[in-house]
Amino acid sequence: MPERRGPGHDLRLPPRSDRRGDRSGHPAARGARVRQAHPGRRGHRGDRPGRTRCGGRGGESHQHAARDGDRSGDGRDRSRRGHRWVVRPRHQAGRSRRDPLGPPCRSGPAGHRHGRGSHGRGRRGVRPRGGERRRGGDRHIRRSRGGLPTGRAVAALAGRSGARAPLRPPWAGERSVSGAAAGDAGDRGEDRVAGDAGDLRDRAAGGNPLVAALDTATRDRLAVLAAELGPEVGYLKVGLEAFTAHGGDAVQIARAHAPVFLDAKLHDIPATVEGAAAAASTLGVSLLTVHAGGGPAMIAAAARGAPDVRILAVTVLTSLDDDALAAMGQPPAVEQVPRLARMAVEAGAAGLVCAPGEVAAVRAAVGARPLVVTPGIRPAVPSAAVPSAAVPSAAESSAGESSAGESSAGELSAGELSAGESVGGTDDQARVGTPAGAIAAGADLLVVGRPLTRDPDPAAAARRVRRECAEAGR
Ligand SMILES: O=C(O)c1cc(=O)[nH]c(=O)n1[C@@H]1O[C@H](COP(=O)(O)O)[C@@H](O)[C@H]1O
């Protein structure tokens, strides 16, 4: 093992296979600092889980919990021969998970922002994966209830680094307590563990079950839709179109108006998904989708990569009908969705995405705690153009019980809806339902895209959907 000696302490590189974030064997390691912990060193907290310590200058010892960038997928590997290998991947340099836009520290080594003297107490709040979770990380940065730095702390950060202060999304300060906590619930791991399910659900969406899908690749359109719909919904969803076109900027545009649900639908090998999830978490998103079809190891990797983001597993796309599934050699949705949901939750998903007609079956399969999110929503908007037989009233919808193998009263077949001149029809969605039907079946969040974005007045359309939800109790 190669060994270098720094002033007064050892500094070793681990075997190549142990380097966190070094999948290929070398390049990522250049962006990472690997240090040996010094449990015996005075004042060192290496033996205290949940704490990190960093000195201010190169050559001082640094201990960090290995987490993002750890592609070994084996947390037990962290301690070898009495040493802790500690890595900070390059993509995290200068960023704090709790303060994703935070500026890098100037005096310390890359990747360390602590705002203290070089020998002072190191940055706190970086949690070891799988280890004890601490409340109040980065305590030296005052934070609002919403988990964002307070105005004073923002100013202090800006002054300290000379960097641009992080933008404080208006929704964080302007909403009611529950609204402010919307971002909070997605950002604070403790809440996922501590709160009961109902409490968590309400805070997660600020009491608002509506998610507006901002499906556009046009930046200006994205900004307009985000501004119009942000105040009307619990989350703004940034999907593949906007994210592919504008990356993290799309998230920040949306985040200025509401908590963000990043619908990346990750589906890859576990190491890749873990890295992508870690990268997404630095953007300040609250929810992140992965495909349940990636399997338990991939879902676990996503949860590991982004422990402060709630991972939603997409069971079977709502655009697929049973014929399409059969063509792929797969069983009907009603058979596979509850099974995938259970697997995903056991693997670490915080929630599931399924069609409205499967909500009740998923709820029965996973219990009350996980979030159940449903796209494929087509409002039962009162309209003379829509035959009443094709679109049940909200009251009829909410009365229905949905279970695997049978349609809920609120579930509409694509044929029924497209036969009438519905508001937008079902487009490419195959398994659809009404807002009230989905809520009555137990959904926490309803994802609605085109019925809102195609409306000449998206905010008014969102209010109409909310009224339908309210009829079913939300
Ligand atoms: O993960 C999703 O959000 C999702 C899963 C799924 O199975 N079906 C589905 O439609 N979606 C998303 O939900 C939104 C639905 O949009 P509309 O059909 O326009 O309401 C789109 O942004 C889809 O990407």
The ligand as an ORCA input file, in Angstrom:
! r2SCAN-3c Opt
* xyz 0 1
  O     -43.357      9.586    -12.872
  C     -44.288     10.243    -13.370
  O     -44.528     11.364    -12.987
  C     -45.144      9.570    -14.344
  C     -45.263      8.208    -14.220
  C     -46.183      7.513    -14.998
  O     -46.350      6.302    -14.890
  N     -46.925      8.230    -15.879
  C     -46.797      9.572    -16.050
  O     -47.526     10.142    -16.855
  N     -45.851     10.245    -15.318
  C     -45.659     11.699    -15.530
  O     -46.828     12.375    -15.177
  C     -47.061     13.445    -16.074
  C     -48.415     13.255    -16.665
  O     -48.698     14.294    -17.532
  P     -50.136     14.491    -18.187
  O     -50.516     13.201    -18.851
  O     -49.934     15.606    -19.149
  O     -51.061     14.823    -17.054
  C     -45.946     13.438    -17.087
  O     -45.011     14.410    -16.681
  C     -45.353     12.070    -16.968
  O     -43.958     12.076    -17.204
*
